[in-house]
Amino acid sequence: MDLLRLGKQDTKWSMMRLQQTGLSTQVMEAWLVTQVVEAVLTSTQHGSYSVIFITDGATSPSTIFMLQDHLRSPGGVGFFEAGINGSDFSQRDEHLSLLVDNVKMLRKLSSYTTIVVISDEATFLAAFVKWSVKGRLMVWSTRLLILTHSRLMELQDLHTTLSNLNSMLVIINDDTTNIRCSVYVQLPYSPRGSQVVQVASWTPRRGLLLTSHLPLFPEKFSKFHHRPNLLVAIEESGFGRLVTVNDPSSGAPRVQFQGSLVKLIEYLSGALNFTYSLVRPPDRVRGVRLDNGSWSGMMGMVVREEVSIGAGPFMVDRWRAEAVDFTVPMLIDYWRILGVRGLPEVDPWGFLLPLAPLVWAAILVMLVMLAAAVFLMYSCGSLKSDDQNNWSHVTFGYVRILLQQDMTLPIYWWWERVVLMVWMMVTLVLTRSYSGNLMALLAVRHIPQPYQTLRDVMDDPSVKMIWEKDSAPVLYLKSAKSGIYREIADAEKTGRVIYIPHLQFPEVIDSLVRRGDHVLVDVHDGVKSNIAQDFTKTGKCSFYVSREEFLQIMIAMISQKDSPLVPAVNKRMTSMTEAGLFFQWLIAEQPNSTVCDHVPTKITVNEALSFSNLWGMFVILLVGHLTSLSVFSLELLIHLIQHI
């Protein structure tokens, strides 16, 4: 009989013909499997989906041939057979490991892949699911459909794994008097032994029918039905702090976390319908990779699956990305330098500040050009030889005008009057502007903020840098091959770089950084948080933030590799960040967070001038007298030599 033609006919008619013609059980089984798979795939798949079939070697060739001939998958169809001895566990594991690797290679070449596993052996199904998870074959974008004659009670070992996969379980009952297939879904975080949810059923007469409000392959992590309690790893940071509150039930004080990160977790718990318990790592760190390949801190808790989410917060980097999955960033920030603001200082050379260096240079050039013009005019236009030798005296007369002195030389020519008038107008503007600005600048006190870039710090051997111990930027520093970051990493050998845990930052800021010979390098938001806390305690803006930004970072939460929690969390976090909620929480949780953002670097005072304000001018006066004395002595010496 033409199985392909038979399979394409009306479902009810085909089943009757199969029973009436007395075809073999294998042919009937093949027809049944084909009908169920086609009904499920056509109801759920994308227009370019692909299908990969995996059997345990006991599936009849009729089933394979009918599936191959009947299904028309736009993205292609693949077949794999695991023909192994179920009692030889070492051989089975080795074979399944190789099988999973090959299937994964094919999956990467396909799109919208559904893996269909056909087996009646519960041990094979359990082994395949185990190796597919271990080999990272079953990511959430890949769907898993299991077809089996086994009873639900025999598949209890698959409960936990299937609940975390994008999977459905089809139980086939091919009793000739009551042919029926039931489609089940294991909901995530459901108690072991709880009843699975039947989402659809298939019969030859009615085809595929939904039996619950859930669709086929539901997005079961978008909203949990059992409201599970998830463990969340967290540690103190600029986004979360430990506070002591009174317990309303017992009246005794207890310690709990507060901050923008806790608000984010509360937001996710309401959106995804779960409760949570915050857990601190024993070593109180975010975590680094140890020499034995394991991870410490919160990273280790996530990798070992001791917690479901690592709130952190964590900076996204390639080392951590190899072990865990990051959520979308909750914040994109940069690293900056935190330094102490100096005491108000008087600039002894402030009398030079009313005019910019370019203006001083322009005045000098104008004097030289004026002298050259006067010499040229006297040489070409004057008739008297005495006037031709008078240009030097006139030139010094212009300098006397610039210095607000008198000019007694007689002027005979009209061009001399024009030049003199223009020069007096220029000097009037210059001297009035200079005197007015000088009076204002003498009342100004400068507050030094010397370290605005990493280069400023490296060029000053008297200052040391403080970085967070075992942080992602420190790993980057140590891996840098050249440039400023390599210089910073090498400076550790000379004691100019110190690595300190993040929890000790408030202490070192109040002691080492405030002393002036240390600077702290941290995330901009963390720097602002520390400045705000110091202002709250002291009422003063004692620290400043560098203008230079460097080492852009993305701050996110983490979960296990290929965890289906991550896509669900990403969807909620994207909506939250686009609405600006996280930034609002940051501002609300940090009192005085913007008070010190634009503190002036100059202040004015109203007091009598002292020698500390003007000693620069006295230095110039002394240097001028010494220079004139030296020139006078040289002239006397030359005169004596000429008359000897």
Beta strands, then each sheet from edge to edge (+ up, - down):
strand 1: 50-55
strand 2: 77-81
strand 3: 113-118
strand 4: 143-148
strand 5: 167-175
strand 6: 178-185
strand 7: 197-203
strand 8: 207-210
strand 9: 229-234
strand 10: 241-246
strand 11: 253-258
strand 12: 275-279
strand 13: 309-315
strand 14: 324-326
strand 15: 331-340
strand 16: 444-446
strand 17: 464-468
strand 18: 497-500
strand 19: 518-523
strand 20: 543-545
strand 21: 550-560
strand 22: 602-604
sheet 1: 2+ 1+ 3+ 4+ 5+ 6- 7+ 8-
sheet 2: 12+ 9+ 13+ 21- 14+
sheet 3: 12+ 9+ 13+ 21- 15+ 19- 17- 18-
sheet 4: 12+ 9+ 13+ 21- 15+ 20-
sheet 5: 10+ 11-
sheet 6: 16+ 22-
end
